[in-house]
Amino acid sequence: MKTFSAKPADIQQQWYVIDANQIVLGRLAVQVATLLRGKHKPYYTPHMNCGDHVIIINADKIQIKGKKLTDKIYYRHTGFPGGIKETTPAKIFAGAHPQRVVEMAVKRMLPKNTLGRQQYKMLRVYAGSEHPHEAQQPMAFDFASKNEKNAR
C-alpha cells in the first residue's frame, strides 16, 4: 500500500465563517489554525496547502480567560538598539484594530515558513458582524457547541 500524497488537483478549499462572540481566544485559535492547515481533512499532506478559508466575525467580543487581558505581554522589536516594544491585549482591544489579538493568536500557531504565510493569507478577521465575502457562500462553523468550555 502506497502513502497518499495530495496533488493540487485533489485539494478542494471551502469557506467557513465563525462567530467569535463570547468564545475563548486560545480554543478558537487552535481550531482556526487546524482549519487553515487542513489537518481536519483525510487527504492532509504536510507540504501542500490543503487548508480552507476562514472568516472570523465579532472578533472584538472574544473572551480572554483569567488575568491574561492585563498580564499577558506581546513583544516586538523595531530593529534599532533598545527598540523593544510591549503591549497587552487590553491596549489592543482599546485601540483602532481589536481584531489583531485574534490574528496574532492564530498566526503564532501556524508554521514559520512560506507555507505558513500562504495559510495565514486565507484568514480574514473582522471586528464587527459584517463581512464582504457573501459571494463565496461560506458555511457557518458552530464552534461554541462543540465543547462547553469553548464559550464563556
MOLIN-V717296 format. One line per field, one symbol per residue. ss: DSSP state (h for helix, s for strand, l for the rest). phi: phi as a letter, one per 30 degrees, with the letter a starting at -180 (. if undefined). psi: psi as a letter, one per 20 degrees, with the letter a starting at -180 (. if undefined). A space follows every 50 residues. Layout:
BEGIN
ss=???
phi=???
psi=???
END
This chain:
BEGIN
ss=llllllllllllllssssslllsshhhhhhhhhhhhhlllllllllllll llssssslhhhlsllllhhhhllssssllllllsssslhhhhhhlllllh hhhhhhhllllllhhhhhhhllsssllllllllhhhllsslllhhhllll sl
phi=.cddbdcedddbcccbbbccdicdeddddddddddddiddcdcebdccdc dcdbccchddcdcbdicdecddbccbbdjceicdcbacedddddddbddd ddddddddccdcadddddddddcbbbdcccbccdddhdddcdddddaddd cc
psi=pqpppprhhipoprpqppojokqpgghghghghgghhjiiqhkpphjqnj rrpppprliijqqpqbkhhhhpppqrpiiqpkkpqqrrhhhghiaimiih gggggghiirqmahhhhghhijpppphajqqkkhhimqqponhhihqhih q.
END
